[in-house]
Amino acid sequence: METSLIIGDGCVENLERIFKAYKSKKEEQAQSFYEDKTISFKPIFGNEDFYRKLSAEQIKNLLDCGDVCNDSFLYFAQYEMLFEKFGLNEYFFGPLSGVHIIDPKVYSENSSEIQEALRLISDSLPWMGRLYKAVISDLVFVQKAGESRFVGGGASEYNFIGLIMMSLRPSNQFSEIDLAISIAHELGHNCFFLLQAGMLPVREEDWGKKIYSGIKKVRRPVYASLHAIVALMYMLVLVRSFLNTNSLSNNPISRDHLCKKKTEFETGLESGLEALSEVKLTRLGSLICFEALRLLKSKID
């Protein structure tokens, strides 16, 4: 088996081990914040001040709603860096500036699309399916008030490793494919967060630099541009796999859509790697770039 840090069969066992250690430590820290020990808590990550503001009754009410979004999210709710991407700036049991957790009816109506996207990942890239199950605790969908879908995307954050927030985009013939690609994108961020927990990817003297991002197509902080590299790797390897899947590649319309995505991700990865040549990287950052370059040059994933 080829040695791999962030992508492929070789990375799954190591990232799963790191996530278990991370989750155990966070659970241990979080449990000490609660006075009411009669409530059973699931894994919790994030803002400590938020926990102190919740009453036992509020927590109970939130837990009772948990099955709507993969059973454990609703009560670890406020973290501005993550939620502001969707306009969320208050706790989930209060007003949400017009954006909120998708309601059970809408979730039910679209669950087949969500499950199909996850199936596409697992069937096309079994290692990525295993990694998703090992690392992602919660896949949470949000929506605007009065709308079941809105143009958005995904969001992940270092303080919530294991959580993906996602919007359901307008439905079309590529909905399942594009949702699968978005999930892969956010999975890549979460896996890189885990590696970052042990070592910074950039040397201290270059941490404040801004360089070109292969996703946003603008200059961004160097750590964000490195995250773009990993997200592009995950999306590219998935799209290449889709193109090798008969049910998708035999459809001319789907194949054309995937070929455009493949070109977009390869171009972004190449330009992002070129920009990172200006940066002093640690061993972690260098290994990420090495794997990205290896993927870019490979014909078979």
N, C-alpha and C positions, 0 to 999 in steps of 0.2 A: 504494500500500500504506500502511495506517495505521501511523503511528509507534507502536512498542510497546517497552517496556523488559523486561517479564517475561512477557507472554502474547500469543499470536497469531503469525501468520506473521512479523511484523516483528522478533520477538525472537530468532529461531532463529540467524541468521547471527552476530549479535553475541555471543550466549552460547556458541556453538561456538568462536568466536575466543578468547574469554576462557578457556574450558576448556582449549584447546590450549596457551595460554601458561602457565596454571597447572600443567598436567600436565608440561610441559617443565621448568619450574623445579623441581618436586618430584622429578622423575626425576634431575635434575642433583644435587640435594642428597642424595638417597637413595643414589646410586651411590657417593658418597665414603665411605659407611659400611662398605663391604664390602672385606675383604682378599682374598678369593678372586675374582679377576677372570675365572676360567674359567666361572663360572656365568652364564647369561644371565637377566637380570632384566626383568620386565615393570613397568609403572607401579606405583609404591609410594607410599602416603601414610601419614602417621601418626607414631607415637611412635618417636623416634630410638633411645631406650634399648632398645626391643624388638629392633631390628635387631642391635645389638651382642651380644645374648645368644644369637642363633641361630648354631649351627655350620653349616658348609657341608652336612653330611650331613642335618641337620634341614631345611634349606631345600630340598634336593633331594627329600626325602621328601614335603614339603608340595606342591612344584610337581608332583610325579607324580600328586597327587590333584586337581589344579586343574580338570580338565574337568567335575567334578561341579557346579561353581557358576560357570560362565562364565569359567573359565580363568585367573584371576589373583588370587583373593582370599586363599587360605588362609594365606599367609605374612606378611601385614601385619595381625597379629591383635589385639594388646592395646590397647584404649583404653577406659577404664572408663566415661566419660561416655556412650559409645555402647552398649557391650555390657551394662552393668548393666540396661538396659531389658529384656533377655532373661535376666537372671540370670547373664550370662557374666562371670566375674571372673578367669579364668586363660587362658593361651595355648591356642590351638586344638589343639596337639599334646598337651596334657595334659588333666586332668580339667576338666569344664565345668559343675559344679554342676547336673547333670541336664539341661542344654540344650546342644545341639551342632549342627553343620552337618548338614543333612538328608542321609541316606545315599543312595547311588546308586539303590538299589532303590525307595525312597520317591519320590525325584526322578523316576525313570522312570515310576512309576505315576501321577504327577500332572503330568507334563510337558505333556500335552494341555491341561489347564486353564490352566497358566501361559502357554503359547503362544497360547491363545485369548484370554486377557486382554490380551496385548500386541497381538494382531491387532485386537481391538475398539478399542483406542486408536488404532492407525495408520489403520484404515479410517474411523473416525468423525471423527478430528481429525488429518489428515495432518501438520500442523505439529508437533503434540505427539509423534507417532511419530518424526519426523525429529529432534526435540529429544532424545528419549530415546536414540536411537542415537548422537547427538553427544556427550552429556554423561554417560550412565551406562555405566561400564566393567563393573560387576558387580552382578547381582541375586542376592543370597545368601539361601537359605532355611534357617531353623533349626527345630528341633523339640525336644520334651522326650523324654527317654529312654523308649522303649517306646510312644511315641505318634507317629503320623504327622502329626497335626494338633493344634493347641491354640489356644485363643482368645488372640490377641495382636494384632499389627498390624505396623507398619513402624518402622524406625529409620534416621535419617541423622545425620551429624555433620560439623561444619565441617572437622575435621582429616582427614576421609575423603571429600572431594568426589568424586563419581563412583560411590560405593558405596551401595546400598540393601540393608538387611537386612529380611527379611520372614518372617512365619510363615504357614503355610497354615491358614486357618480351617476349622472343621467344614464338610464338604461339604453344599451344598444347591442349590436351583434357581437361586440368584443368585451362586454361587461365582465364576464368571468375571467378572461385572459388578462385584462387590465387590472382587475382587482388582485389577481394572483401576483402580478408584477409589483403592484404597490405593497403587498404583504411582504414579498421578498426584499424589497427596498428597506422596509422598516425592520425586518429580521436582521439584515446586515448591520444596521445601526446598533441594535441591541447587542449583537455579538461583539462588535467593536467596543461598545461600552464596557463589556465584561473584561476585555483585554486591557483597556485603559485603566481599569480599577487596580491593576497591578503594576503598570508602567506607563508613563507618559510617552506618546509616540513622537514628540518633537522636543528638541533640546530647548532648555529654558531661554536661551538668548534669542531664539526665533519664535517663541510662543506668541508674541504680539504681532507677527507679520500678517499681512493680507496678501493672498495670492488667488489666481483664477480658480474658480470651482467648475468642474466638469458637468455639474447638474444645473446650477443657477446661472451659469454663463456670465458671472460677474466676479470681481475680486471679493473674497470673503476671508474671515480669520482662518489661519492655516489648519486648525483642528477641524473646522467645518469642511474645508476642501479635502482633507484626508477622509472624513466621513463620507463625502461624496464618492470618493474612490471605492470604498467598500460597498456602498449602496449600488453603484454602477456594476461592480463585479457580480453581485447577487442577481441583479436584473439581467445582466448579459448572459450569465451561465444558464439562467432559467429560460430565457428566450431562445438561446441556441438549442436547449433541450427540447423546447416546444417544436422547433423546426425539424427535429428528428423524430417527432411523434406523428405517426401516420394520420391520426384523426384530425390533427390540426394542419399539418403541412400539405395534406392532399386537397384541402379546401383553398382554391386560389385566392379568395378574398382574405381569409385568415393568414395565409402565407405572406401575402403582400404586406399586411399590417405588421406581422412579426418581423419581416425583413427590414421594414422602416425602423422599427424599434431597435433591432440589432445594430443597424448602422448608426443610429442616434447614440446608443450606449457605447459602442466601440469608439466613436469620435470623441465623446465626452471623456472616456477613460484615457485615451491617448493624450488629449490636451491637458487633462488634470495631472497626469504623470509628468508631463513636460514642465508644468508649473512647479511641481514639487521638487524638481531638480535644483531649484533655488534655495531650498530649505535644508537646514541641518536637522536630520532625523536621528532618533534613537534607534536601537536595534529593532524595537517593535515597529516603528514607522518604516524602517528599511525593509523588513520582512513583508510587511503589507504591500509595499510598492513592488517588491520582487514577485510576489504571487500575482499581483495585478498585471504586471508585464508578462509573466508566464501565461496567464489566461488570455491576454490580448493576442499573443503570438500563436496560441494553440488553435488547432482546427477541430479537435474533438474534446468535449468536456466530460 
